[in-house]
Amino acid sequence: MNKKRIMKLAVSATSLLSFVSLLAGCGGGGGESAPPQIATPTNSLVISTSGTAAALYGVQFTLQLPPGVTLATQGGALAAGVIAPSGGAAGATVTTNYDPVLAPRTVTVSLIKAPPAFPAGFPVGPFMTIIPVLPQGMTLAAGDFTLSSFKAWDDLTTYHEAPQITGAIAAP
């Protein structure tokens, strides 16, 4: 073998070994992992997805609040922490559209967790925590809120919408 060919093989083998070592260090433990647990206040809602998808990269929906329920605002925008990505979507980018004067009160939410910052997207399951402001004496019940216009994307390259993915609301 000539010297160039040996060098190419050595570089290729080293690169492959580095890549395999990197992958071996990821995940650890083997077996199935438990779904992410979300620490939520008792006055919060958890929005989840269900269905079959290898990964999700974006979600959009409208949440209608029951009469008397609002979302905290500060300076004309939603207050920090009122709507937050959680579970597998922690760290995602969230945009909202909320007008506390309109009736019925609704908030439209878009969440993106996509490449290059998040090449793996996020798994199906809990992905967002919302903390509403309840009127005095009201008990939080997930069934009082309405989730509509739900869309999930499993491929942002082609903007493929995943119709098999549905959204759900739960209250701890």
Secondary structure, DSSP 4 states (H G I P E B T S, - for coil): --HHHHHHHHHHHHHHHHHHHHHHHSS-S-SPPPPPP----TT-EEEEEES--S-B-EEEEEEEPPTT-B--EETTEEPTTSEEE-GGGTT-EEEEEE-TTSSS-EEEEEEE--TTT-TT-B-SSEEEEE-PBPPTTPPP-GGGSEEEEEEEEEETTTTEE-TT-EEEEE--
